[in-house]
Amino acid sequence: MSLSCIIIDDEPLARKGVREYIGDVDYLRLVGEFDTPLKVMEQVDLSTVQLVFLDIQMPKLTGLDFLKNLKNPPPVILTTAYPQYALEGFELDVLDYLLKPISFQRFLKAVEKAKQYYAVHQPAAPAAEEVDHIFIKTGTMLKKILYEEILFAEALQNYVAIHTRDKKYITYLTFKSIEDNLPANRFLKVHKSYIIQLSKVDGIAGNDIVIGTNTIPVSRANREEIMHKLLHGKFLKR
């Protein structure tokens, strides 16, 4: 999580201190600093700001008056030398109220509140839909084939054959495109012309893999690596 934040304070040294603290917190990202609230609305779209460090006593417009004029303010942490405004600040739903000079420990406690706020209020990203199939063009039809149905894929010059228990589908594709689109945790290329589904292997006979009534040759160059992936942790020995 990264929180974009701005500083509004008319004191250069105060801005510098908060800026340095922000730089020491890996989930904070400073996107602007201002010596008066009057400049903020002209230069920043506050809907993109996730946290404001706001001083109270500033010329022309105080931080509290600025906050009162905002319709949908982002979370605010007040930074001030005046403790008497604490109650009014919390009535405006600020996250925290930091008294200057601000220690880093106290700063960190305040920004952790901001982090927790977004953990609760920010909707979690929707989980990526788990893909369990491919579509191939066969004849005039776009055929959906579940990964679970596939026994192996076979290269046939300019075509690829997808073998299932019940049928063989011929499609005009490169073998590389099939290899790239089948999940590597389920499928394994065992020969320049064959990709098998690991869970469908019925046995190994010499240099061939047996899947149902089909025998699939294993590449000599990669035989040791392929056999290791097939047998690792599954081959029982005396």
C-alpha positions in Angstrom: 0.0 0.0 0.0 1.3 3.5 -0.9 -0.4 6.6 0.4 -0.1 9.9 -1.5 0.2 12.9 0.8 0.6 16.6 0.9 2.0 19.1 3.5 0.3 22.5 4.1 2.3 24.6 6.5 3.5 28.2 6.3 6.7 27.4 8.2 9.6 26.2 6.0 11.3 24.3 8.8 8.1 22.6 9.8 7.5 21.5 6.2 11.1 20.2 6.1 10.7 18.1 9.2 7.5 16.5 8.0 9.0 16.0 4.6 12.0 14.1 6.1 9.7 12.0 8.2 7.6 11.1 5.2 10.8 10.1 3.4 11.5 7.6 6.2 8.2 5.8 5.9 8.1 3.4 2.9 4.3 3.5 2.4 4.1 7.4 2.2 4.6 9.2 -1.0 4.8 13.1 -1.0 3.1 14.6 -4.0 3.2 18.3 -2.9 3.9 20.8 -0.2 2.3 24.3 0.2 2.8 27.4 2.4 -0.8 28.3 2.3 -4.1 26.4 1.8 -5.0 29.0 -0.9 -2.6 27.4 -3.3 -3.8 23.8 -2.8 -7.1 24.0 -4.7 -5.3 25.7 -7.7 -2.6 23.1 -8.0 -3.9 19.7 -6.6 -6.9 17.6 -7.2 -7.6 16.6 -3.6 -9.5 13.5 -4.8 -6.1 12.0 -5.7 -4.6 12.8 -2.3 -4.9 10.2 0.4 -3.5 12.0 3.4 -3.0 15.7 4.4 -0.5 17.1 7.0 -2.2 20.4 7.9 -1.0 23.2 10.0 -3.7 25.3 11.8 -2.3 28.9 12.3 -1.6 30.3 8.8 -2.1 33.8 7.3 -5.3 34.6 5.5 -6.9 31.1 5.9 -6.4 28.8 8.9 -6.1 25.1 8.5 -9.4 24.5 10.3 -11.3 27.0 8.1 -9.8 25.3 5.0 -10.9 21.9 6.3 -14.4 23.2 7.0 -14.8 24.4 3.4 -13.9 21.0 1.9 -16.9 18.8 0.9 -15.1 15.5 0.9 -11.7 16.0 2.5 -9.2 13.2 2.5 -7.9 12.0 5.9 -6.1 14.8 7.8 -3.4 14.9 10.4 -3.2 18.3 12.1 0.3 19.6 12.8 0.4 22.6 15.1 2.0 24.3 18.1 -1.3 25.1 19.6 -3.0 22.5 21.8 -6.2 24.5 22.3 -7.6 23.5 18.9 -7.6 19.8 19.5 -11.3 19.4 20.3 -12.3 21.4 17.3 -10.0 19.4 15.1 -11.4 16.1 16.3 -14.9 17.4 15.7 -13.9 17.7 12.1 -13.0 14.0 12.1 -9.2 14.5 11.7 -7.2 11.3 12.1 -4.7 12.7 14.6 -3.4 15.9 16.2 0.3 16.4 16.4 1.9 19.0 18.6 5.1 20.7 17.4 7.9 19.8 17.8 6.9 16.5 16.5 8.9 13.4 17.4 9.3 10.7 14.7 7.8 8.1 17.1 4.6 10.2 17.5 4.5 10.9 13.7 4.8 7.2 13.0 1.9 6.4 15.3 -0.3 9.0 13.5 0.5 7.7 10.0 -0.2 4.1 11.1 -3.7 5.3 11.8 -3.9 6.5 8.2 -2.7 3.1 7.0 -5.2 1.3 9.2 -8.0 3.6 7.9 -7.3 2.6 4.3 -7.0 -1.0 5.2 -10.6 -0.8 6.5 -12.2 1.6 4.1 -10.4 0.9 0.8 -12.2 -1.9 -1.0 -9.9 -4.9 -1.7 -9.0 -5.4 -5.3 -11.2 -8.2 -6.8 -9.5 -11.5 -7.0 -8.3 -12.4 -10.4 -10.6 -14.9 -12.0 -8.9 -18.2 -12.2 -8.7 -19.3 -15.9 -9.5 -23.0 -16.4 -9.8 -23.2 -20.2 -8.7 -22.1 -23.6 -10.6 -21.4 -26.8 -9.3 -22.7 -30.2 -10.7 -22.3 -33.7 -11.6 -25.7 -35.2 -13.4 -25.6 -38.5 -15.9 -22.7 -38.3 -16.3 -23.0 -34.5 -14.5 -21.5 -31.6 -14.2 -24.4 -29.2 -13.9 -24.1 -25.5 -11.6 -26.8 -24.0 -11.2 -27.1 -20.3 -7.6 -27.7 -19.1 -8.9 -30.7 -17.2 -10.0 -32.4 -20.5 -6.6 -32.1 -22.2 -4.4 -35.1 -22.3 -1.6 -33.7 -24.5 -1.0 -31.3 -27.4 0.9 -32.4 -30.6 2.6 -30.3 -33.2 1.6 -31.2 -36.8 3.6 -28.9 -39.1 1.5 -25.8 -39.4 -1.2 -27.1 -37.1 -1.6 -28.3 -33.5 -3.7 -31.3 -32.4 -5.3 -31.1 -28.9 -6.0 -34.6 -27.6 -8.7 -35.2 -25.1 -10.2 -38.5 -23.8 -13.0 -38.3 -26.3 -11.7 -36.4 -29.3 -8.8 -34.8 -31.2 -9.2 -31.2 -32.2 -7.1 -29.8 -35.0 -6.4 -26.1 -35.0 -4.3 -23.7 -37.1 -1.9 -22.5 -34.4 1.8 -22.4 -33.7 3.0 -24.9 -31.1 4.6 -22.0 -29.3 1.3 -20.3 -28.8 -0.2 -23.4 -27.2 2.9 -23.8 -25.0 2.6 -20.1 -23.8 -1.1 -20.4 -23.0 -1.1 -23.6 -21.0 -0.3 -23.2 -17.3 3.2 -24.4 -16.6 2.2 -25.9 -13.2 0.0 -28.4 -15.0 1.6 -29.0 -18.4 5.1 -29.9 -19.5 6.8 -29.9 -22.8 8.5 -33.3 -23.1 9.5 -33.2 -26.8 9.7 -30.6 -29.5 6.3 -31.8 -30.7 4.5 -32.8 -27.5 3.2 -31.1 -24.4 1.6 -33.3 -21.8 -0.7 -32.7 -18.9 1.2 -34.1 -15.9 -1.8 -35.4 -14.0 -2.9 -37.5 -17.1 0.3 -39.6 -17.2 -0.5 -43.3 -16.7 3.0 -44.6 -16.9 6.5 -44.5 -18.3 7.8 -47.2 -20.6 11.5 -46.8 -21.5 11.8 -43.4 -23.3 8.1 -43.0 -23.7 5.3 -41.6 -21.6 2.0 -43.5 -21.6 -1.3 -41.6 -21.5 -4.2 -43.9 -22.1 -3.6 -45.7 -25.4 -1.0 -43.1 -26.5 2.8 -43.2 -26.2 4.5 -39.9 -26.1 8.3 -39.7 -26.9 10.6 -37.9 -24.4 13.3 -35.6 -25.7 16.7 -37.3 -25.2 18.4 -34.0 -24.5 16.0 -33.1 -21.7 15.1 -36.6 -20.5 16.8 -36.4 -17.1 15.1 -33.1 -16.3 11.7 -34.3 -17.5 11.9 -37.5 -15.6 12.8 -35.6 -12.5 9.7 -33.4 -12.8 7.5 -36.4 -13.4 8.9 -38.7 -10.7 10.2 -36.3 -8.0 8.7 -37.3 -4.7 6.4 -39.9 -6.3 8.8 -42.7 -7.2 8.8 -45.3 -4.4 12.0 -47.3 -4.0 13.0 -50.2 -1.8 
